[in-house]
Amino acid sequence: RLAKGAPQARFIHIAAHGSVDTVDPLFSKLYLAGPNGQPGPLEARDVFAMKFDDAAMVVLSACETGLGRVTSGDEIWGFTRSFLSAGAPALVVSLWQVSDESTEMLMKRFYAELNKGSNARAALSAAQNEVRSDPRFAAPYYWSAFNLVGDGR
């Protein structure tokens, strides 16, 4: 569904489990449902063949989606590079394992701010501030994992 729907989608939000392959980040995975209910992991290397040219943004609401490996003279290899190479102008990615509850709160506020007309940078900042203001999630672990990469206007 992702491969078929992505070319027409303006916003792509993937909420899934993710894992980073520190040896070869192009084998990092997002765990999606596949055909007939079977597991269908999406590897970072598979994203290069997809088209996200019409998307305004891709949100990878999963653990460690912004991690990868830097090679000499190049940017980070992993999901960030593969989605940008496939045409996504902006990504929201995470830098560590995230809490389900605080991530849900952050994403709801993020999209509420986008719906009000905020740009992605301002929307993410407002969402992080809201999560941070909840005493249960005041520690940076809960609100600062997600970062905006690319053009968030």
Salt bridges, closest charged atoms under 4 A:
GLU43 OE2 - LYS29 NZ 3.39
GLU43 OE1 - ARG45 NE 2.54
ASP74 OD1 - ARG81 NH1 2.80
GLU75 OE2 - ARG81 NH1 3.70
GLU101 OE2 - ARG136 NH1 2.74
GLU104 OE2 - LYS108 NZ 3.07
GLU113 OE2 - ARG109 NE 2.82
GLU113 OE2 - LYS116 NZ 3.22
GLU130 OE1 - ARG109 NH1 2.49
ASP134 OD2 - ARG136 NH2 2.68
ASP151 OD1 - ARG153 NE 2.85
